[in-house]
């Protein structure tokens, strides 16, 4: 590779300086033109010609800039993202939810992802987001703040490797379960402690507000994370439009067009309720105990009619 000339190197630096200036917001013409002085360091008419050449160069690479009232506004970069109001609402929901998470690696990673995402907004998305931010009302913390201390406590249980005795309210009764805490789940506006019961061999998602008492047991286990796996198949239009949950993975369609889903760790009752809505477009493959559970629910439903 040949040696890069000083002139070529200087041109690249000017392009980067121009993009940096534009990325910081509306750039005044009087400041932008200073990037293109003549050999004597003075701004001349030739500076305007040079500026236009650079603007045309970055335009070729997908950078859109608008000039208005002696200001340059960056409209779009090659990696820019354009979101509608619904998209922004979802992102801002996640942003607001960060206030409910304890400090740690997960929170830092999410903050970094959101920051990178927001830096890629195009000008229209930024303008729309400013309007949404001014009128936001996400109504998230009212529920979760009430249980902030409990959530922090339960997060610690999930990091430990000991079994617990948990008493919680369910359908007017107080139930007791020996289990291993798995994780805190944020399901819609309800926060749940996800636990694994070795006796029933399944995951339970118990709303934090229903938990009455937790007692840490002396017995120690090396099991840190246990997942019960359910495999089911989807067909037809459902297979095409199905959106994977974070705890699911797809194994692709078979020759008959069936999409195989592997679901790990979802509460059996929650999963059963969801799969029943899919009607004949869904077939449970394994485990056999879950298939029998689904059949039992269907039989009971038919009896009611």
C-alpha positions as YAML, in Angstrom:
chain: A
units: angstrom
residues:
- id: 1
  name: UNK
  ca: [0.00, 0.00, 0.00]
- id: 2
  name: UNK
  ca: [1.41, 3.39, -1.00]
- id: 3
  name: UNK
  ca: [2.12, 6.18, 1.43]
- id: 4
  name: UNK
  ca: [-0.86, 8.44, 2.13]
- id: 5
  name: UNK
  ca: [-0.14, 12.02, 1.09]
- id: 6
  name: UNK
  ca: [-0.30, 14.88, 3.56]
- id: 7
  name: UNK
  ca: [-3.06, 16.51, 1.50]
- id: 8
  name: UNK
  ca: [-5.15, 13.33, 1.55]
- id: 9
  name: UNK
  ca: [-4.64, 12.99, 5.30]
- id: 10
  name: UNK
  ca: [-5.62, 16.63, 5.85]
- id: 11
  name: UNK
  ca: [-8.82, 16.14, 3.82]
- id: 12
  name: UNK
  ca: [-9.84, 13.14, 5.95]
- id: 13
  name: UNK
  ca: [-9.25, 15.10, 9.15]
- id: 14
  name: UNK
  ca: [-11.40, 17.94, 7.86]
- id: 15
  name: UNK
  ca: [-14.23, 15.56, 7.01]
- id: 16
  name: UNK
  ca: [-14.13, 14.09, 10.52]
- id: 17
  name: UNK
  ca: [-14.00, 17.58, 12.04]
- id: 18
  name: UNK
  ca: [-16.98, 18.62, 9.92]
- id: 19
  name: UNK
  ca: [-19.02, 15.55, 10.93]
- id: 20
  name: UNK
  ca: [-18.12, 16.08, 14.59]
- id: 21
  name: UNK
  ca: [-19.28, 19.69, 14.44]
- id: 22
  name: UNK
  ca: [-22.55, 18.74, 12.72]
- id: 23
  name: UNK
  ca: [-23.22, 15.88, 15.18]
- id: 24
  name: UNK
  ca: [-23.23, 18.31, 18.13]
- id: 25
  name: UNK
  ca: [-26.33, 20.12, 16.83]
- id: 26
  name: UNK
  ca: [-27.01, 23.10, 14.61]
- id: 27
  name: UNK
  ca: [-23.65, 24.37, 13.36]
- id: 28
  name: UNK
  ca: [-23.22, 28.05, 12.57]
- id: 29
  name: UNK
  ca: [-21.89, 28.82, 9.09]
- id: 30
  name: UNK
  ca: [-19.36, 31.21, 10.61]
- id: 31
  name: UNK
  ca: [-17.86, 28.29, 12.57]
- id: 32
  name: UNK
  ca: [-18.04, 25.69, 9.80]
- id: 33
  name: UNK
  ca: [-16.27, 27.89, 7.25]
- id: 34
  name: UNK
  ca: [-13.28, 28.20, 9.62]
- id: 35
  name: UNK
  ca: [-12.44, 24.58, 8.80]
- id: 36
  name: UNK
  ca: [-11.50, 25.62, 5.25]
- id: 37
  name: UNK
  ca: [-8.99, 28.49, 5.27]
- id: 38
  name: UNK
  ca: [-6.55, 29.09, 2.42]
- id: 39
  name: UNK
  ca: [-2.84, 28.38, 2.62]
- id: 40
  name: UNK
  ca: [-2.34, 31.63, 4.53]
- id: 41
  name: UNK
  ca: [-4.97, 30.66, 7.13]
- id: 42
  name: UNK
  ca: [-7.49, 33.20, 5.85]
- id: 43
  name: UNK
  ca: [-11.16, 32.72, 4.89]
- id: 44
  name: UNK
  ca: [-11.77, 33.68, 1.26]
- id: 45
  name: UNK
  ca: [-14.32, 33.07, -1.46]
- id: 46
  name: UNK
  ca: [-12.43, 29.90, -2.30]
- id: 47
  name: UNK
  ca: [-13.25, 28.67, 1.20]
- id: 48
  name: UNK
  ca: [-16.93, 28.60, 0.24]
- id: 49
  name: UNK
  ca: [-16.14, 26.56, -2.87]
- id: 50
  name: UNK
  ca: [-14.11, 24.10, -0.76]
- id: 51
  name: UNK
  ca: [-16.92, 23.86, 1.81]
- id: 52
  name: UNK
  ca: [-19.44, 23.00, -0.90]
- id: 53
  name: UNK
  ca: [-17.11, 20.29, -2.24]
- id: 54
  name: UNK
  ca: [-16.89, 18.71, 1.20]
- id: 55
  name: UNK
  ca: [-20.66, 18.90, 1.66]
- id: 56
  name: UNK
  ca: [-21.14, 17.12, -1.68]
- id: 57
  name: UNK
  ca: [-18.56, 14.51, -0.67]
- id: 58
  name: UNK
  ca: [-20.29, 13.54, 2.58]
- id: 59
  name: UNK
  ca: [-23.64, 13.56, 0.75]
- id: 60
  name: UNK
  ca: [-22.34, 10.82, -1.56]
- id: 61
  name: UNK
  ca: [-21.80, 8.64, 1.52]
- id: 62
  name: UNK
  ca: [-25.35, 9.09, 2.79]
- id: 63
  name: UNK
  ca: [-24.95, 12.13, 5.04]
- id: 64
  name: UNK
  ca: [-27.85, 14.57, 4.66]
- id: 65
  name: UNK
  ca: [-27.33, 18.18, 5.76]
- id: 66
  name: UNK
  ca: [-29.76, 21.08, 5.55]
- id: 67
  name: UNK
  ca: [-28.71, 24.74, 5.45]
- id: 68
  name: UNK
  ca: [-31.11, 27.35, 6.78]
- id: 69
  name: UNK
  ca: [-30.51, 30.88, 8.07]
- id: 70
  name: UNK
  ca: [-26.73, 30.46, 8.11]
- id: 71
  name: UNK
  ca: [-26.98, 27.21, 10.06]
- id: 72
  name: UNK
  ca: [-26.25, 23.64, 9.07]
- id: 73
  name: UNK
  ca: [-28.46, 20.90, 10.51]
- id: 74
  name: UNK
  ca: [-27.51, 17.22, 10.30]
- id: 75
  name: UNK
  ca: [-30.59, 15.35, 9.06]
- id: 76
  name: UNK
  ca: [-29.27, 11.87, 8.54]
- id: 77
  name: UNK
  ca: [-26.17, 9.72, 8.83]
- id: 78
  name: UNK
  ca: [-25.62, 6.40, 7.00]
- id: 79
  name: UNK
  ca: [-26.27, 4.54, 10.28]
- id: 80
  name: UNK
  ca: [-29.19, 6.73, 11.40]
- id: 81
  name: UNK
  ca: [-32.39, 5.17, 12.73]
- id: 82
  name: UNK
  ca: [-35.85, 6.57, 12.11]
- id: 83
  name: UNK
  ca: [-38.45, 5.65, 14.74]
- id: 84
  name: UNK
  ca: [-42.15, 6.41, 14.88]
- id: 85
  name: UNK
  ca: [-44.02, 7.45, 18.02]
- id: 86
  name: UNK
  ca: [-44.79, 3.85, 19.00]
- id: 87
  name: UNK
  ca: [-41.12, 2.86, 18.69]
- id: 88
  name: UNK
  ca: [-39.98, 5.81, 20.80]
- id: 89
  name: UNK
  ca: [-42.58, 5.09, 23.44]
- id: 90
  name: UNK
  ca: [-41.19, 1.55, 23.79]
- id: 91
  name: UNK
  ca: [-37.60, 2.83, 24.07]
- id: 92
  name: UNK
  ca: [-38.59, 5.43, 26.65]
- id: 93
  name: UNK
  ca: [-40.46, 2.79, 28.66]
- id: 94
  name: UNK
  ca: [-37.17, 0.88, 28.91]
- id: 95
  name: UNK
  ca: [-35.36, 4.09, 29.82]
- id: 96
  name: UNK
  ca: [-37.84, 4.78, 32.62]
- id: 97
  name: UNK
  ca: [-37.61, 1.19, 33.82]
- id: 98
  name: UNK
  ca: [-33.89, 1.61, 34.47]
- id: 99
  name: UNK
  ca: [-34.79, 3.63, 37.56]
- id: 100
  name: UNK
  ca: [-36.35, 0.49, 38.99]
- id: 101
  name: UNK
  ca: [-33.30, -1.74, 38.50]
- id: 102
  name: UNK
  ca: [-30.57, -2.05, 41.13]
- id: 103
  name: UNK
  ca: [-27.10, -0.79, 40.27]
- id: 104
  name: UNK
  ca: [-24.98, -3.41, 38.58]
- id: 105
  name: UNK
  ca: [-23.70, -4.89, 35.34]
- id: 106
  name: UNK
  ca: [-27.14, -5.47, 33.80]
- id: 107
  name: UNK
  ca: [-28.22, -1.88, 34.39]
- id: 108
  name: UNK
  ca: [-24.94, -0.53, 32.98]
- id: 109
  name: UNK
  ca: [-25.25, -2.70, 29.86]
- id: 110
  name: UNK
  ca: [-28.81, -1.54, 29.20]
- id: 111
  name: UNK
  ca: [-27.82, 2.11, 29.69]
- id: 112
  name: UNK
  ca: [-25.00, 1.65, 27.17]
- id: 113
  name: UNK
  ca: [-27.32, 0.04, 24.61]
- id: 114
  name: UNK
  ca: [-29.89, 2.82, 24.98]
- id: 115
  name: UNK
  ca: [-27.23, 5.50, 24.68]
- id: 116
  name: UNK
  ca: [-25.87, 3.98, 21.46]
- id: 117
  name: UNK
  ca: [-29.38, 3.65, 20.10]
- id: 118
  name: UNK
  ca: [-30.35, 7.25, 20.90]
- id: 119
  name: UNK
  ca: [-27.16, 8.57, 19.33]
- id: 120
  name: UNK
  ca: [-28.33, 7.05, 16.05]
- id: 121
  name: UNK
  ca: [-31.66, 8.87, 15.93]
- id: 122
  name: UNK
  ca: [-32.10, 10.92, 12.77]
- id: 123
  name: UNK
  ca: [-33.28, 14.53, 13.03]
- id: 124
  name: UNK
  ca: [-36.98, 13.67, 12.65]
- id: 125
  name: UNK
  ca: [-36.75, 11.06, 15.40]
- id: 126
  name: UNK
  ca: [-34.94, 13.49, 17.69]
- id: 127
  name: UNK
  ca: [-37.62, 16.11, 17.14]
- id: 128
  name: UNK
  ca: [-40.42, 13.63, 17.75]
- id: 129
  name: UNK
  ca: [-38.68, 12.31, 20.85]
- id: 130
  name: UNK
  ca: [-38.38, 15.85, 22.24]
- id: 131
  name: UNK
  ca: [-42.15, 16.25, 21.94]
- id: 132
  name: UNK
  ca: [-42.78, 12.88, 23.61]
- id: 133
  name: UNK
  ca: [-40.29, 13.60, 26.40]
- id: 134
  name: UNK
  ca: [-42.04, 16.89, 27.16]
- id: 135
  name: UNK
  ca: [-45.36, 15.12, 27.62]
- id: 136
  name: UNK
  ca: [-44.26, 11.74, 28.95]
- id: 137
  name: UNK
  ca: [-46.31, 9.89, 31.53]
- id: 138
  name: UNK
  ca: [-45.19, 6.30, 31.71]
- id: 139
  name: UNK
  ca: [-46.77, 5.45, 35.07]
- id: 140
  name: UNK
  ca: [-44.13, 2.82, 35.85]
- id: 141
  name: UNK
  ca: [-42.66, 3.69, 39.22]
- id: 142
  name: UNK
  ca: [-45.95, 4.02, 41.10]
- id: 143
  name: UNK
  ca: [-46.23, 0.23, 41.29]
- id: 144
  name: UNK
  ca: [-42.58, -0.77, 41.43]
- id: 145
  name: UNK
  ca: [-41.31, 1.90, 43.82]
- id: 146
  name: UNK
  ca: [-43.69, 0.55, 46.45]
- id: 147
  name: UNK
  ca: [-41.76, -2.72, 46.43]
- id: 148
  name: UNK
  ca: [-38.29, -1.28, 45.79]
- id: 149
  name: UNK
  ca: [-36.75, -2.70, 48.98]
- id: 150
  name: UNK
  ca: [-38.28, -6.13, 48.44]
- id: 151
  name: UNK
  ca: [-37.05, -6.24, 44.85]
- id: 152
  name: UNK
  ca: [-33.49, -5.44, 45.99]
- id: 153
  name: UNK
  ca: [-33.76, -8.17, 48.65]
- id: 154
  name: UNK
  ca: [-35.08, -10.74, 46.18]
- id: 155
  name: UNK
  ca: [-32.33, -9.87, 43.71]
- id: 156
  name: UNK
  ca: [-29.86, -10.90, 46.40]
- id: 157
  name: UNK
  ca: [-31.67, -14.20, 46.92]
- id: 158
  name: UNK
  ca: [-31.34, -14.86, 43.19]
- id: 159
  name: UNK
  ca: [-27.57, -14.30, 43.39]
- id: 160
  name: UNK
  ca: [-27.22, -16.77, 46.25]
- id: 161
  name: UNK
  ca: [-27.29, -20.53, 45.77]
- id: 162
  name: UNK
  ca: [-29.49, -21.53, 48.71]
- id: 163
  name: UNK
  ca: [-33.01, -22.84, 48.78]
- id: 164
  name: UNK
  ca: [-35.76, -20.76, 50.35]
- id: 165
  name: UNK
  ca: [-39.13, -21.37, 51.93]
- id: 166
  name: UNK
  ca: [-41.59, -18.96, 50.35]
- id: 167
  name: UNK
  ca: [-45.12, -18.19, 51.51]
- id: 168
  name: UNK
  ca: [-47.35, -16.31, 49.08]
- id: 169
  name: UNK
  ca: [-51.01, -15.47, 48.53]
- id: 170
  name: UNK
  ca: [-52.83, -17.19, 45.68]
- id: 171
  name: UNK
  ca: [-56.59, -17.19, 45.03]
- id: 172
  name: UNK
  ca: [-57.39, -16.27, 48.62]
- id: 173
  name: UNK
  ca: [-55.05, -18.87, 50.14]
- id: 174
  name: UNK
  ca: [-51.56, -18.70, 51.62]
- id: 175
  name: UNK
  ca: [-49.37, -21.28, 49.90]
- id: 176
  name: UNK
  ca: [-45.92, -22.48, 50.91]
- id: 177
  name: UNK
  ca: [-43.27, -23.65, 48.49]
- id: 178
  name: UNK
  ca: [-39.65, -24.81, 48.85]
- id: 179
  name: UNK
  ca: [-37.77, -23.46, 45.88]
- id: 180
  name: UNK
  ca: [-34.64, -21.91, 44.38]
- id: 181
  name: UNK
  ca: [-34.87, -18.21, 43.35]
- id: 182
  name: UNK
  ca: [-33.97, -17.72, 39.70]
- id: 183
  name: UNK
  ca: [-34.48, -14.10, 38.64]
- id: 184
  name: UNK
  ca: [-36.65, -11.01, 38.89]
- id: 185
  name: UNK
  ca: [-39.02, -10.71, 35.93]
- id: 186
  name: UNK
  ca: [-40.78, -7.55, 34.79]
- id: 187
  name: UNK
  ca: [-44.01, -8.77, 33.21]
- id: 188
  name: UNK
  ca: [-46.05, -5.84, 31.90]
- id: 189
  name: UNK
  ca: [-46.41, -3.65, 35.03]
- id: 190
  name: UNK
  ca: [-46.05, -6.51, 37.50]
- id: 191
  name: UNK
  ca: [-42.74, -7.52, 39.03]
- id: 192
  name: UNK
  ca: [-42.38, -11.25, 39.73]
- id: 193
  name: UNK
  ca: [-39.87, -13.39, 41.55]
- id: 194
  name: UNK
  ca: [-39.21, -16.39, 39.34]
- id: 195
  name: UNK
  ca: [-38.48, -19.55, 41.35]
- id: 196
  name: UNK
  ca: [-37.87, -23.21, 40.56]
- id: 197
  name: UNK
  ca: [-39.62, -25.97, 42.51]
- id: 198
  name: UNK
  ca: [-37.74, -29.26, 42.38]
- id: 199
  name: UNK
  ca: [-40.81, -31.01, 43.83]
- id: 200
  name: UNK
  ca: [-43.05, -29.93, 40.97]
- id: 201
  name: UNK
  ca: [-40.16, -29.65, 38.50]
- id: 202
  name: UNK
  ca: [-41.32, -26.34, 37.13]
- id: 203
  name: UNK
  ca: [-40.85, -22.57, 37.23]
- id: 204
  name: UNK
  ca: [-43.27, -20.29, 39.09]
- id: 205
  name: UNK
  ca: [-43.48, -16.54, 38.50]
- id: 206
  name: UNK
  ca: [-44.81, -15.13, 41.77]
- id: 207
  name: UNK
  ca: [-45.87, -11.45, 41.89]
- id: 208
  name: UNK
  ca: [-43.82, -9.55, 44.45]
- id: 209
  name: UNK
  ca: [-46.96, -8.06, 45.93]
- id: 210
  name: UNK
  ca: [-48.25, -11.57, 46.74]
- id: 211
  name: UNK
  ca: [-45.14, -12.67, 48.65]
- id: 212
  name: UNK
  ca: [-45.82, -12.80, 52.39]
- id: 213
  name: UNK
  ca: [-42.61, -14.26, 53.78]
- id: 214
  name: UNK
  ca: [-39.30, -15.70, 52.64]
- id: 215
  name: UNK
  ca: [-37.07, -17.85, 54.84]
- id: 216
  name: UNK
  ca: [-33.60, -18.85, 53.73]
- id: 217
  name: UNK
  ca: [-32.93, -22.54, 54.38]
- id: 218
  name: UNK
  ca: [-29.69, -24.02, 55.64]
- id: 219
  name: UNK
  ca: [-29.44, -26.56, 52.82]
- id: 220
  name: UNK
  ca: [-26.95, -25.41, 50.20]
- id: 221
  name: UNK
  ca: [-27.10, -26.29, 46.53]
- id: 222
  name: UNK
  ca: [-24.69, -25.78, 43.66]
- id: 223
  name: UNK
  ca: [-27.57, -25.13, 41.29]
- id: 224
  name: UNK
  ca: [-27.44, -21.51, 40.24]
- id: 225
  name: UNK
  ca: [-29.89, -21.40, 37.36]
- id: 226
  name: UNK
  ca: [-32.46, -24.04, 36.50]
- id: 227
  name: UNK
  ca: [-34.64, -23.93, 33.45]
- id: 228
  name: UNK
  ca: [-37.59, -26.10, 32.59]
- id: 229
  name: UNK
  ca: [-37.79, -26.44, 28.84]
- id: 230
  name: UNK
  ca: [-40.95, -26.74, 26.76]
- id: 231
  name: UNK
  ca: [-40.78, -27.43, 23.04]
- id: 232
  name: UNK
  ca: [-43.72, -26.58, 20.81]
- id: 233
  name: UNK
  ca: [-44.41, -26.10, 17.12]
- id: 234
  name: UNK
  ca: [-46.32, -23.36, 15.33]
- id: 235
  name: UNK
  ca: [-47.79, -23.40, 11.85]
- id: 236
  name: UNK
  ca: [-49.41, -21.15, 9.28]
- id: 237
  name: UNK
  ca: [-49.44, -17.38, 9.63]
- id: 238
  name: UNK
  ca: [-48.63, -17.65, 13.34]
- id: 239
  name: UNK
  ca: [-45.28, -19.23, 12.51]
- id: 240
  name: UNK
  ca: [-44.49, -16.27, 10.23]
- id: 241
  name: UNK
  ca: [-45.43, -13.49, 12.63]
- id: 242
  name: UNK
  ca: [-44.46, -15.06, 15.98]
- id: 243
  name: UNK
  ca: [-42.16, -12.86, 18.07]
- id: 244
  name: UNK
  ca: [-39.68, -14.72, 20.25]
- id: 245
  name: UNK
  ca: [-39.53, -13.95, 23.96]
- id: 246
  name: UNK
  ca: [-36.10, -13.35, 25.46]
- id: 247
  name: UNK
  ca: [-36.16, -16.83, 27.01]
- id: 248
  name: UNK
  ca: [-37.03, -18.55, 23.73]
- id: 249
  name: UNK
  ca: [-35.15, -19.64, 20.64]
- id: 250
  name: UNK
  ca: [-36.34, -20.88, 17.28]
- id: 251
  name: UNK
  ca: [-34.94, -23.93, 15.56]
- id: 252
  name: UNK
  ca: [-36.31, -22.94, 12.17]
- id: 253
  name: UNK
  ca: [-39.09, -24.32, 9.99]
- id: 254
  name: UNK
  ca: [-39.23, -27.95, 8.97]
- id: 255
  name: UNK
  ca: [-40.21, -29.28, 5.55]
- id: 256
  name: UNK
  ca: [-43.90, -28.98, 6.46]
- id: 257
  name: UNK
  ca: [-43.61, -25.32, 7.43]
- id: 258
  name: UNK
  ca: [-43.74, -25.88, 11.20]
- id: 259
  name: UNK
  ca: [-41.64, -23.50, 13.32]
- id: 260
  name: UNK
  ca: [-40.10, -25.18, 16.37]
- id: 261
  name: UNK
  ca: [-39.79, -23.03, 19.52]
- id: 262
  name: UNK
  ca: [-37.70, -23.96, 22.57]
- id: 263
  name: UNK
  ca: [-39.02, -22.16, 25.66]
- id: 264
  name: UNK
  ca: [-36.80, -22.24, 28.76]
- id: 265
  name: UNK
  ca: [-37.87, -21.08, 32.20]
- id: 266
  name: UNK
  ca: [-41.31, -19.57, 31.65]
- id: 267
  name: UNK
  ca: [-43.94, -20.20, 34.31]
- id: 268
  name: UNK
  ca: [-45.96, -23.25, 33.19]
- id: 269
  name: UNK
  ca: [-49.33, -21.67, 33.94]
- id: 270
  name: UNK
  ca: [-48.45, -18.49, 32.07]
- id: 271
  name: UNK
  ca: [-47.13, -20.46, 29.10]
- id: 272
  name: UNK
  ca: [-50.14, -22.78, 29.03]
- id: 273
  name: UNK
  ca: [-52.52, -19.82, 29.02]
- id: 274
  name: UNK
  ca: [-50.64, -18.25, 26.13]
- id: 275
  name: UNK
  ca: [-50.39, -21.39, 24.02]
- id: 276
  name: UNK
  ca: [-54.09, -22.10, 24.40]
- id: 277
  name: UNK
  ca: [-54.83, -18.85, 22.58]
- id: 278
  name: UNK
  ca: [-52.99, -20.21, 19.54]
- id: 279
  name: UNK
  ca: [-55.66, -22.91, 19.12]
- id: 280
  name: UNK
  ca: [-54.87, -25.56, 16.48]
- id: 281
  name: UNK
  ca: [-51.91, -23.59, 15.14]
- id: 282
  name: UNK
  ca: [-49.81, -24.81, 18.07]
- id: 283
  name: UNK
  ca: [-48.62, -28.31, 19.03]
- id: 284
  name: UNK
  ca: [-46.73, -29.08, 22.25]
- id: 285
  name: UNK
  ca: [-43.92, -31.56, 21.64]
- id: 286
  name: UNK
  ca: [-42.36, -31.96, 25.09]
- id: 287
  name: UNK
  ca: [-42.27, -32.58, 27.99]
- id: 288
  name: UNK
  ca: [-45.03, -35.15, 28.21]
- id: 289
  name: UNK
  ca: [-46.19, -33.77, 31.56]
- id: 290
  name: UNK
  ca: [-46.85, -30.39, 29.99]
- id: 291
  name: UNK
  ca: [-48.71, -31.98, 27.08]
- id: 292
  name: UNK
  ca: [-50.94, -33.75, 29.60]
- id: 293
  name: UNK
  ca: [-51.45, -30.50, 31.48]
- id: 294
  name: UNK
  ca: [-52.59, -28.78, 28.28]
- id: 295
  name: UNK
  ca: [-54.95, -31.65, 27.44]
- id: 296
  name: UNK
  ca: [-56.40, -31.50, 30.94]
- id: 297
  name: UNK
  ca: [-57.06, -27.77, 30.63]
- id: 298
  name: UNK
  ca: [-58.73, -28.24, 27.25]
- id: 299
  name: UNK
  ca: [-60.90, -31.09, 28.58]
- id: 300
  name: UNK
  ca: [-62.01, -28.96, 31.54]
- id: 301
  name: UNK
  ca: [-62.82, -26.10, 29.20]
- id: 302
  name: UNK
  ca: [-64.93, -28.34, 26.95]
- id: 303
  name: UNK
  ca: [-66.86, -29.61, 30.01]
- id: 304
  name: UNK
  ca: [-67.80, -26.04, 30.88]
- id: 305
  name: UNK
  ca: [-69.51, -25.75, 27.54]
...
